[in-house]
Amino acid sequence: MSVQALKRVLLGTPIPTTLARHERLGRLTGLAVFASDALSSVAYATEEILLILVLGAALGCGRKAKPEPLRGAFSIGSLSSSSR
C-alpha cells in the first residue's frame, strides 16, 4: 500500500478547493477556539509531573533507595504545592 493510499484511508478524501474557503476559521475565532487548548495543557502539566514524581518516590521507598532523588522529589513537590 502506498503512502498516498494509506493517507486517504486514514484521513479521507481532501476537501475540494471550492469548499475549502468555507471550512476555515477566521483569526479571532481560531484564536478563541485553539488558545484554550494550550492553556489547559500548561495547567495540567505541572500536576501530572508531580504525580509521576510522587509515584516514583513511593516506589523507591520500598527498596533501598538513595535519599537524593527522594529529596529532589520532595522539594519539587513542596514548591509545586506552595504555588497553588
Secondary structure by P-SEA (a helix, b strand, c coil): ccaaaaaaaaccccccccccccccccaaaaaaacaaaaaaaaaaaaaaaaaaaaaaaaaaaaccccaaaaaaaaaaaaaaaaac
